[in-house]
Amino acid sequence: MAEKERSGQEKVSTAIANELVEFANNKLDAGVDPMVVASALRHAAANFTAFAFRATEDSLDTDSIMEDFMRFLQFYDRHHRGETRSMTALERLVKQVEKE
């Protein structure tokens, strides 16, 4: 896969993930327990991942899927516990521009 295509797919993936987080936050605002929301998102992710692989000739690559999940989970665990480095002013500006 070409680097430009991969970069474009990563941007779309991040945008969709942000929409799902917004949906989850709305559920929290409505009073749903955060662990219930997290469980529902994992359930939906498993369901849709299996569906996406069914649409291809590729076999379900659980090792790669679990590696991705663990990488994201560990990163966001550190992030939410305040253990990741703060963004620089330039990084915040770039993030703001990307949102607009």
Backbone as XML, in Angstrom:
<?xml version="1.0"?>
<chain id="A" units="angstrom">
  <residue number="1" name="MET">
    <atom name="N" x="0.849" y="-1.175" z="0.000"/>
    <atom name="CA" x="0.000" y="0.000" z="0.000"/>
    <atom name="C" x="0.894" y="1.236" z="0.000"/>
  </residue>
  <residue number="2" name="ALA">
    <atom name="N" x="0.571" y="2.204" z="-0.825"/>
    <atom name="CA" x="1.366" y="3.413" z="-0.927"/>
    <atom name="C" x="1.272" y="4.219" z="0.365"/>
  </residue>
  <residue number="3" name="GLU">
    <atom name="N" x="2.360" y="4.924" z="0.683"/>
    <atom name="CA" x="2.418" y="5.707" z="1.932"/>
    <atom name="C" x="1.306" y="6.749" z="1.990"/>
  </residue>
  <residue number="4" name="LYS">
    <atom name="N" x="1.030" y="7.407" z="0.866"/>
    <atom name="CA" x="-0.011" y="8.435" z="0.833"/>
    <atom name="C" x="-1.378" y="7.820" z="1.134"/>
  </residue>
  <residue number="5" name="GLU">
    <atom name="N" x="-1.647" y="6.661" z="0.551"/>
    <atom name="CA" x="-2.924" y="5.983" z="0.792"/>
    <atom name="C" x="-3.037" y="5.569" z="2.253"/>
  </residue>
  <residue number="6" name="ARG">
    <atom name="N" x="-1.954" y="5.033" z="2.817"/>
    <atom name="CA" x="-1.951" y="4.602" z="4.220"/>
    <atom name="C" x="-2.203" y="5.804" z="5.133"/>
  </residue>
  <residue number="7" name="SER">
    <atom name="N" x="-1.556" y="6.922" z="4.837"/>
    <atom name="CA" x="-1.729" y="8.137" z="5.629"/>
    <atom name="C" x="-3.180" y="8.608" z="5.575"/>
  </residue>
  <residue number="8" name="GLY">
    <atom name="N" x="-3.768" y="8.551" z="4.388"/>
    <atom name="CA" x="-5.166" y="8.950" z="4.234"/>
    <atom name="C" x="-6.094" y="8.038" z="5.016"/>
  </residue>
  <residue number="9" name="GLN">
    <atom name="N" x="-5.814" y="6.734" z="4.987"/>
    <atom name="CA" x="-6.630" y="5.784" z="5.729"/>
    <atom name="C" x="-6.489" y="5.993" z="7.232"/>
  </residue>
  <residue number="10" name="GLU">
    <atom name="N" x="-5.286" y="6.321" z="7.697"/>
    <atom name="CA" x="-5.074" y="6.579" z="9.120"/>
    <atom name="C" x="-5.844" y="7.818" z="9.566"/>
  </residue>
  <residue number="11" name="LYS">
    <atom name="N" x="-5.896" y="8.839" z="8.716"/>
    <atom name="CA" x="-6.660" y="10.049" z="9.054"/>
    <atom name="C" x="-8.139" y="9.729" z="9.153"/>
  </residue>
  <residue number="12" name="VAL">
    <atom name="N" x="-8.656" y="8.944" z="8.217"/>
    <atom name="CA" x="-10.069" y="8.556" z="8.255"/>
    <atom name="C" x="-10.340" y="7.700" z="9.491"/>
  </residue>
  <residue number="13" name="SER">
    <atom name="N" x="-9.438" y="6.772" z="9.777"/>
    <atom name="CA" x="-9.586" y="5.912" z="10.949"/>
    <atom name="C" x="-9.634" y="6.739" z="12.229"/>
  </residue>
  <residue number="14" name="THR">
    <atom name="N" x="-8.740" y="7.708" z="12.360"/>
    <atom name="CA" x="-8.714" y="8.565" z="13.547"/>
    <atom name="C" x="-9.978" y="9.402" z="13.651"/>
  </residue>
  <residue number="15" name="ALA">
    <atom name="N" x="-10.456" y="9.916" z="12.526"/>
    <atom name="CA" x="-11.684" y="10.715" z="12.540"/>
    <atom name="C" x="-12.876" y="9.871" z="12.989"/>
  </residue>
  <residue number="16" name="ILE">
    <atom name="N" x="-12.973" y="8.651" z="12.494"/>
    <atom name="CA" x="-14.066" y="7.760" z="12.901"/>
    <atom name="C" x="-13.933" y="7.425" z="14.388"/>
  </residue>
  <residue number="17" name="ALA">
    <atom name="N" x="-12.717" y="7.138" z="14.837"/>
    <atom name="CA" x="-12.494" y="6.842" z="16.254"/>
    <atom name="C" x="-12.937" y="8.014" z="17.121"/>
  </residue>
  <residue number="18" name="ASN">
    <atom name="N" x="-12.623" y="9.223" z="16.694"/>
    <atom name="CA" x="-13.043" y="10.404" z="17.449"/>
    <atom name="C" x="-14.564" y="10.538" z="17.487"/>
  </residue>
  <residue number="19" name="GLU">
    <atom name="N" x="-15.239" y="10.184" z="16.392"/>
    <atom name="CA" x="-16.702" y="10.200" z="16.389"/>
    <atom name="C" x="-17.254" y="9.174" z="17.376"/>
  </residue>
  <residue number="20" name="LEU">
    <atom name="N" x="-16.635" y="8.005" z="17.444"/>
    <atom name="CA" x="-17.084" y="6.972" z="18.379"/>
    <atom name="C" x="-16.852" y="7.402" z="19.825"/>
  </residue>
  <residue number="21" name="VAL">
    <atom name="N" x="-15.730" y="8.081" z="20.090"/>
    <atom name="CA" x="-15.467" y="8.590" z="21.437"/>
    <atom name="C" x="-16.506" y="9.655" z="21.802"/>
  </residue>
  <residue number="22" name="GLU">
    <atom name="N" x="-16.863" y="10.499" z="20.855"/>
    <atom name="CA" x="-17.900" y="11.501" z="21.107"/>
    <atom name="C" x="-19.229" y="10.813" z="21.438"/>
  </residue>
  <residue number="23" name="PHE">
    <atom name="N" x="-19.577" y="9.773" z="20.693"/>
    <atom name="CA" x="-20.780" y="8.985" z="20.974"/>
    <atom name="C" x="-20.714" y="8.422" z="22.396"/>
  </residue>
  <residue number="24" name="ALA">
    <atom name="N" x="-19.561" y="7.842" z="22.754"/>
    <atom name="CA" x="-19.383" y="7.271" z="24.090"/>
    <atom name="C" x="-19.520" y="8.348" z="25.166"/>
  </residue>
  <residue number="25" name="ASN">
    <atom name="N" x="-18.929" y="9.509" z="24.933"/>
    <atom name="CA" x="-19.045" y="10.603" z="25.902"/>
    <atom name="C" x="-20.493" y="11.042" z="26.068"/>
  </residue>
  <residue number="26" name="ASN">
    <atom name="N" x="-21.259" y="11.025" z="24.988"/>
    <atom name="CA" x="-22.681" y="11.355" z="25.086"/>
    <atom name="C" x="-23.413" y="10.342" z="25.955"/>
  </residue>
  <residue number="27" name="LYS">
    <atom name="N" x="-23.027" y="9.073" z="25.857"/>
    <atom name="CA" x="-23.629" y="8.044" z="26.714"/>
    <atom name="C" x="-23.280" y="8.301" z="28.180"/>
  </residue>
  <residue number="28" name="LEU">
    <atom name="N" x="-22.044" y="8.723" z="28.436"/>
    <atom name="CA" x="-21.651" y="9.066" z="29.804"/>
    <atom name="C" x="-22.490" y="10.222" z="30.325"/>
  </residue>
  <residue number="29" name="ASP">
    <atom name="N" x="-22.671" y="11.236" z="29.476"/>
    <atom name="CA" x="-23.494" y="12.387" z="29.858"/>
    <atom name="C" x="-24.929" y="11.977" z="30.170"/>
  </residue>
  <residue number="30" name="ALA">
    <atom name="N" x="-25.398" y="10.908" z="29.523"/>
    <atom name="CA" x="-26.756" y="10.408" z="29.744"/>
    <atom name="C" x="-26.824" y="9.508" z="30.981"/>
  </residue>
  <residue number="31" name="GLY">
    <atom name="N" x="-25.687" y="9.290" z="31.643"/>
    <atom name="CA" x="-25.681" y="8.531" z="32.879"/>
    <atom name="C" x="-25.306" y="7.067" z="32.762"/>
  </residue>
  <residue number="32" name="VAL">
    <atom name="N" x="-24.858" y="6.630" z="31.585"/>
    <atom name="CA" x="-24.457" y="5.230" z="31.414"/>
    <atom name="C" x="-23.085" y="5.036" z="32.055"/>
  </residue>
  <residue number="33" name="ASP">
    <atom name="N" x="-22.915" y="3.937" z="32.775"/>
    <atom name="CA" x="-21.653" y="3.615" z="33.434"/>
    <atom name="C" x="-20.542" y="3.498" z="32.394"/>
  </residue>
  <residue number="34" name="PRO">
    <atom name="N" x="-19.360" y="4.111" z="32.649"/>
    <atom name="CA" x="-18.264" y="4.061" z="31.670"/>
    <atom name="C" x="-17.820" y="2.645" z="31.310"/>
  </residue>
  <residue number="35" name="MET">
    <atom name="N" x="-17.871" y="1.715" z="32.269"/>
    <atom name="CA" x="-17.457" y="0.342" z="31.975"/>
    <atom name="C" x="-18.463" y="-0.345" z="31.048"/>
  </residue>
  <residue number="36" name="VAL">
    <atom name="N" x="-19.730" y="0.025" z="31.140"/>
    <atom name="CA" x="-20.744" y="-0.518" z="30.236"/>
    <atom name="C" x="-20.502" y="0.010" z="28.819"/>
  </residue>
  <residue number="37" name="VAL">
    <atom name="N" x="-20.195" y="1.301" z="28.719"/>
    <atom name="CA" x="-19.904" y="1.902" z="27.413"/>
    <atom name="C" x="-18.665" y="1.243" z="26.806"/>
  </residue>
  <residue number="38" name="ALA">
    <atom name="N" x="-17.615" y="1.054" z="27.610"/>
    <atom name="CA" x="-16.383" y="0.421" z="27.113"/>
    <atom name="C" x="-16.655" y="-0.996" z="26.625"/>
  </residue>
  <residue number="39" name="SER">
    <atom name="N" x="-17.454" y="-1.740" z="27.380"/>
    <atom name="CA" x="-17.794" y="-3.108" z="26.987"/>
    <atom name="C" x="-18.577" y="-3.117" z="25.674"/>
  </residue>
  <residue number="40" name="ALA">
    <atom name="N" x="-19.506" y="-2.197" z="25.534"/>
    <atom name="CA" x="-20.304" y="-2.112" z="24.306"/>
    <atom name="C" x="-19.426" y="-1.780" z="23.102"/>
  </residue>
  <residue number="41" name="LEU">
    <atom name="N" x="-18.462" y="-0.881" z="23.283"/>
    <atom name="CA" x="-17.570" y="-0.523" z="22.179"/>
    <atom name="C" x="-16.678" y="-1.697" z="21.782"/>
  </residue>
  <residue number="42" name="ARG">
    <atom name="N" x="-16.180" y="-2.465" z="22.772"/>
    <atom name="CA" x="-15.378" y="-3.657" z="22.441"/>
    <atom name="C" x="-16.223" y="-4.679" z="21.700"/>
  </residue>
  <residue number="43" name="HIS">
    <atom name="N" x="-17.465" y="-4.850" z="22.149"/>
    <atom name="CA" x="-18.387" y="-5.788" z="21.499"/>
    <atom name="C" x="-18.609" y="-5.367" z="20.047"/>
  </residue>
  <residue number="44" name="ALA">
    <atom name="N" x="-18.903" y="-4.095" z="19.843"/>
    <atom name="CA" x="-19.133" y="-3.583" z="18.489"/>
    <atom name="C" x="-17.876" y="-3.704" z="17.629"/>
  </residue>
  <residue number="45" name="ALA">
    <atom name="N" x="-16.711" y="-3.434" z="18.224"/>
    <atom name="CA" x="-15.454" y="-3.532" z="17.473"/>
    <atom name="C" x="-15.206" y="-4.969" z="17.024"/>
  </residue>
  <residue number="46" name="ALA">
    <atom name="N" x="-15.461" y="-5.928" z="17.904"/>
    <atom name="CA" x="-15.275" y="-7.334" z="17.536"/>
    <atom name="C" x="-16.246" y="-7.726" z="16.424"/>
  </residue>
  <residue number="47" name="ASN">
    <atom name="N" x="-17.485" y="-7.316" z="16.566"/>
    <atom name="CA" x="-18.512" y="-7.637" z="15.568"/>
    <atom name="C" x="-18.122" y="-7.066" z="14.208"/>
  </residue>
  <residue number="48" name="PHE">
    <atom name="N" x="-17.776" y="-5.787" z="14.172"/>
    <atom name="CA" x="-17.486" y="-5.157" z="12.881"/>
    <atom name="C" x="-16.167" y="-5.641" z="12.292"/>
  </residue>
  <residue number="49" name="THR">
    <atom name="N" x="-15.184" y="-5.940" z="13.140"/>
    <atom name="CA" x="-13.915" y="-6.469" z="12.641"/>
    <atom name="C" x="-14.136" y="-7.810" z="11.959"/>
  </residue>
  <residue number="50" name="ALA">
    <atom name="N" x="-14.924" y="-8.687" z="12.581"/>
    <atom name="CA" x="-15.234" y="-9.985" z="11.966"/>
    <atom name="C" x="-15.969" y="-9.777" z="10.642"/>
  </residue>
  <residue number="51" name="PHE">
    <atom name="N" x="-16.887" y="-8.820" z="10.612"/>
    <atom name="CA" x="-17.618" y="-8.505" z="9.375"/>
    <atom name="C" x="-16.657" y="-8.016" z="8.293"/>
  </residue>
  <residue number="52" name="ALA">
    <atom name="N" x="-15.745" y="-7.114" z="8.662"/>
    <atom name="CA" x="-14.807" y="-6.555" z="7.678"/>
    <atom name="C" x="-13.910" y="-7.635" z="7.089"/>
  </residue>
  <residue number="53" name="PHE">
    <atom name="N" x="-13.436" y="-8.560" z="7.902"/>
    <atom name="CA" x="-12.596" y="-9.648" z="7.390"/>
    <atom name="C" x="-13.401" y="-10.612" z="6.530"/>
  </residue>
  <residue number="54" name="ARG">
    <atom name="N" x="-14.671" y="-10.799" z="6.837"/>
    <atom name="CA" x="-15.520" y="-11.677" z="6.035"/>
    <atom name="C" x="-15.628" y="-11.158" z="4.613"/>
  </residue>
  <residue number="55" name="ALA">
    <atom name="N" x="-15.587" y="-9.855" z="4.454"/>
    <atom name="CA" x="-15.728" y="-9.232" z="3.140"/>
    <atom name="C" x="-14.457" y="-9.333" z="2.301"/>
  </residue>
  <residue number="56" name="THR">
    <atom name="N" x="-13.393" y="-9.886" z="2.868"/>
    <atom name="CA" x="-12.138" y="-10.059" z="2.130"/>
    <atom name="C" x="-11.819" y="-11.545" z="2.026"/>
  </residue>
  <residue number="57" name="GLU">
    <atom name="N" x="-10.772" y="-11.842" z="1.309"/>
    <atom name="CA" x="-10.312" y="-13.226" z="1.245"/>
    <atom name="C" x="-9.295" y="-13.510" z="2.343"/>
  </residue>
  <residue number="58" name="ASP">
    <atom name="N" x="-8.941" y="-12.481" z="3.122"/>
    <atom name="CA" x="-7.966" y="-12.645" z="4.198"/>
    <atom name="C" x="-8.589" y="-13.405" z="5.368"/>
  </residue>
  <residue number="59" name="SER">
    <atom name="N" x="-7.750" y="-14.186" z="6.037"/>
    <atom name="CA" x="-8.238" y="-14.848" z="7.245"/>
    <atom name="C" x="-8.184" y="-13.849" z="8.404"/>
  </residue>
  <residue number="60" name="LEU">
    <atom name="N" x="-8.964" y="-14.106" z="9.431"/>
    <atom name="CA" x="-9.008" y="-13.240" z="10.603"/>
    <atom name="C" x="-7.646" y="-13.274" z="11.291"/>
  </residue>
  <residue number="61" name="ASP">
    <atom name="N" x="-6.956" y="-12.156" z="11.285"/>
    <atom name="CA" x="-5.603" y="-12.054" z="11.830"/>
    <atom name="C" x="-5.682" y="-11.573" z="13.275"/>
  </residue>
  <residue number="62" name="THR">
    <atom name="N" x="-6.022" y="-12.483" z="14.189"/>
    <atom name="CA" x="-6.238" y="-12.083" z="15.580"/>
    <atom name="C" x="-4.967" y="-11.560" z="16.243"/>
  </residue>
  <residue number="63" name="ASP">
    <atom name="N" x="-3.812" y="-12.078" z="15.879"/>
    <atom name="CA" x="-2.571" y="-11.597" z="16.487"/>
    <atom name="C" x="-2.349" y="-10.118" z="16.180"/>
  </residue>
  <residue number="64" name="SER">
    <atom name="N" x="-2.503" y="-9.741" z="14.934"/>
    <atom name="CA" x="-2.321" y="-8.341" z="14.536"/>
    <atom name="C" x="-3.382" y="-7.444" z="15.169"/>
  </residue>
  <residue number="65" name="ILE">
    <atom name="N" x="-4.612" y="-7.921" z="15.196"/>
    <atom name="CA" x="-5.707" y="-7.145" z="15.794"/>
    <atom name="C" x="-5.440" y="-6.915" z="17.275"/>
  </residue>
  <residue number="66" name="MET">
    <atom name="N" x="-5.024" y="-7.960" z="17.978"/>
    <atom name="CA" x="-4.755" y="-7.836" z="19.411"/>
    <atom name="C" x="-3.548" y="-6.936" z="19.676"/>
  </residue>
  <residue number="67" name="GLU">
    <atom name="N" x="-2.538" y="-7.003" z="18.817"/>
    <atom name="CA" x="-1.381" y="-6.112" z="18.960"/>
    <atom name="C" x="-1.808" y="-4.659" z="18.831"/>
  </residue>
  <residue number="68" name="ASP">
    <atom name="N" x="-2.624" y="-4.355" z="17.807"/>
    <atom name="CA" x="-3.120" y="-2.990" z="17.629"/>
    <atom name="C" x="-3.913" y="-2.545" z="18.851"/>
  </residue>
  <residue number="69" name="PHE">
    <atom name="N" x="-4.816" y="-3.410" z="19.317"/>
    <atom name="CA" x="-5.646" y="-3.058" z="20.468"/>
    <atom name="C" x="-4.776" y="-2.778" z="21.693"/>
  </residue>
  <residue number="70" name="MET">
    <atom name="N" x="-3.816" y="-3.644" z="21.969"/>
    <atom name="CA" x="-2.954" y="-3.459" z="23.143"/>
    <atom name="C" x="-2.123" y="-2.175" z="23.028"/>
  </residue>
  <residue number="71" name="ARG">
    <atom name="N" x="-1.640" y="-1.881" z="21.843"/>
    <atom name="CA" x="-0.845" y="-0.654" z="21.645"/>
    <atom name="C" x="-1.700" y="0.573" z="21.952"/>
  </residue>
  <residue number="72" name="PHE">
    <atom name="N" x="-2.916" y="0.606" z="21.389"/>
    <atom name="CA" x="-3.805" y="1.738" z="21.652"/>
    <atom name="C" x="-4.225" y="1.781" z="23.119"/>
  </residue>
  <residue number="73" name="LEU">
    <atom name="N" x="-4.564" y="0.644" z="23.698"/>
    <atom name="CA" x="-5.011" y="0.590" z="25.082"/>
    <atom name="C" x="-3.919" y="1.093" z="26.029"/>
  </residue>
  <residue number="74" name="GLN">
    <atom name="N" x="-2.705" y="0.633" z="25.843"/>
    <atom name="CA" x="-1.615" y="1.056" z="26.718"/>
    <atom name="C" x="-1.288" y="2.533" z="26.536"/>
  </residue>
  <residue number="75" name="PHE">
    <atom name="N" x="-1.319" y="3.018" z="25.290"/>
    <atom name="CA" x="-1.069" y="4.438" z="25.043"/>
    <atom name="C" x="-2.114" y="5.284" z="25.748"/>
  </residue>
  <residue number="76" name="TYR">
    <atom name="N" x="-3.405" y="4.957" z="25.566"/>
    <atom name="CA" x="-4.461" y="5.773" z="26.153"/>
    <atom name="C" x="-4.551" y="5.610" z="27.660"/>
  </residue>
  <residue number="77" name="ASP">
    <atom name="N" x="-4.141" y="4.465" z="28.190"/>
    <atom name="CA" x="-4.081" y="4.317" z="29.640"/>
    <atom name="C" x="-3.068" y="5.305" z="30.210"/>
  </residue>
  <residue number="78" name="ARG">
    <atom name="N" x="-1.871" y="5.367" z="29.603"/>
    <atom name="CA" x="-0.860" y="6.335" z="30.054"/>
    <atom name="C" x="-1.374" y="7.767" z="29.867"/>
  </residue>
  <residue number="79" name="HIS">
    <atom name="N" x="-2.021" y="8.015" z="28.755"/>
    <atom name="CA" x="-2.537" y="9.354" z="28.454"/>
    <atom name="C" x="-3.547" y="9.806" z="29.512"/>
  </residue>
  <residue number="80" name="HIS">
    <atom name="N" x="-4.515" y="8.951" z="29.815"/>
    <atom name="CA" x="-5.571" y="9.329" z="30.757"/>
    <atom name="C" x="-5.068" y="9.374" z="32.195"/>
  </residue>
  <residue number="81" name="ARG">
    <atom name="N" x="-3.983" y="8.695" z="32.469"/>
    <atom name="CA" x="-3.382" y="8.763" z="33.807"/>
    <atom name="C" x="-2.353" y="9.891" z="33.897"/>
  </residue>
  <residue number="82" name="GLY">
    <atom name="N" x="-2.186" y="10.638" z="32.802"/>
    <atom name="CA" x="-1.288" y="11.779" z="32.802"/>
    <atom name="C" x="0.175" y="11.425" z="32.661"/>
  </residue>
  <residue number="83" name="GLU">
    <atom name="N" x="0.478" y="10.247" z="32.146"/>
    <atom name="CA" x="1.864" y="9.805" z="32.038"/>
    <atom name="C" x="2.479" y="10.058" z="30.667"/>
  </residue>
  <residue number="84" name="THR">
    <atom name="N" x="1.702" y="10.591" z="29.716"/>
    <atom name="CA" x="2.282" y="10.895" z="28.413"/>
    <atom name="C" x="2.743" y="12.346" z="28.415"/>
  </residue>
  <residue number="85" name="ARG">
    <atom name="N" x="3.660" y="12.648" z="27.560"/>
    <atom name="CA" x="4.181" y="14.013" z="27.516"/>
    <atom name="C" x="3.113" y="14.958" z="26.989"/>
  </residue>
  <residue number="86" name="SER">
    <atom name="N" x="3.189" y="16.210" z="27.401"/>
    <atom name="CA" x="2.265" y="17.223" z="26.918"/>
    <atom name="C" x="2.610" y="17.590" z="25.484"/>
  </residue>
  <residue number="87" name="MET">
    <atom name="N" x="1.595" y="18.038" z="24.749"/>
    <atom name="CA" x="1.843" y="18.479" z="23.375"/>
    <atom name="C" x="2.544" y="19.826" z="23.401"/>
  </residue>
  <residue number="88" name="THR">
    <atom name="N" x="3.399" y="20.030" z="22.416"/>
    <atom name="CA" x="4.036" y="21.329" z="22.258"/>
    <atom name="C" x="3.015" y="22.303" z="21.679"/>
  </residue>
  <residue number="89" name="ALA">
    <atom name="N" x="3.341" y="23.585" z="21.722"/>
    <atom name="CA" x="2.458" y="24.605" z="21.156"/>
    <atom name="C" x="2.216" y="24.345" z="19.672"/>
  </residue>
  <residue number="90" name="LEU">
    <atom name="N" x="3.266" y="23.931" z="18.963"/>
    <atom name="CA" x="3.136" y="23.633" z="17.535"/>
    <atom name="C" x="2.198" y="22.446" z="17.317"/>
  </residue>
  <residue number="91" name="GLU">
    <atom name="N" x="2.345" y="21.394" z="18.122"/>
    <atom name="CA" x="1.469" y="20.217" z="17.996"/>
    <atom name="C" x="0.005" y="20.594" z="18.270"/>
  </residue>
  <residue number="92" name="ARG">
    <atom name="N" x="-0.223" y="21.456" z="19.274"/>
    <atom name="CA" x="-1.601" y="21.903" z="19.559"/>
    <atom name="C" x="-2.164" y="22.699" z="18.385"/>
  </residue>
  <residue number="93" name="LEU">
    <atom name="N" x="-1.329" y="23.553" z="17.777"/>
    <atom name="CA" x="-1.771" y="24.341" z="16.626"/>
    <atom name="C" x="-2.120" y="23.432" z="15.452"/>
  </residue>
  <residue number="94" name="VAL">
    <atom name="N" x="-1.278" y="22.451" z="15.178"/>
    <atom name="CA" x="-1.541" y="21.515" z="14.078"/>
    <atom name="C" x="-2.836" y="20.772" z="14.348"/>
  </residue>
  <residue number="95" name="LYS">
    <atom name="N" x="-3.045" y="20.309" z="15.575"/>
    <atom name="CA" x="-4.268" y="19.584" z="15.919"/>
    <atom name="C" x="-5.491" y="20.485" z="15.731"/>
  </residue>
  <residue number="96" name="GLN">
    <atom name="N" x="-5.383" y="21.751" z="16.128"/>
    <atom name="CA" x="-6.483" y="22.691" z="15.962"/>
    <atom name="C" x="-6.802" y="22.908" z="14.490"/>
  </residue>
  <residue number="97" name="VAL">
    <atom name="N" x="-5.781" y="23.062" z="13.667"/>
    <atom name="CA" x="-5.970" y="23.263" z="12.226"/>
    <atom name="C" x="-6.614" y="22.043" z="11.609"/>
  </residue>
  <residue number="98" name="GLU">
    <atom name="N" x="-6.209" y="20.850" z="12.036"/>
    <atom name="CA" x="-6.789" y="19.616" z="11.497"/>
    <atom name="C" x="-8.283" y="19.516" z="11.810"/>
  </residue>
  <residue number="99" name="LYS">
    <atom name="N" x="-8.693" y="20.029" z="12.966"/>
    <atom name="CA" x="-10.100" y="19.987" z="13.348"/>
    <atom name="C" x="-10.942" y="20.934" z="12.499"/>
  </residue>
  <residue number="100" name="GLU">
    <atom name="N" x="-10.318" y="22.015" z="12.032"/>
    <atom name="CA" x="-11.070" y="23.024" z="11.271"/>
    <atom name="C" x="-11.194" y="22.675" z="9.849"/>
  </residue>
</chain>
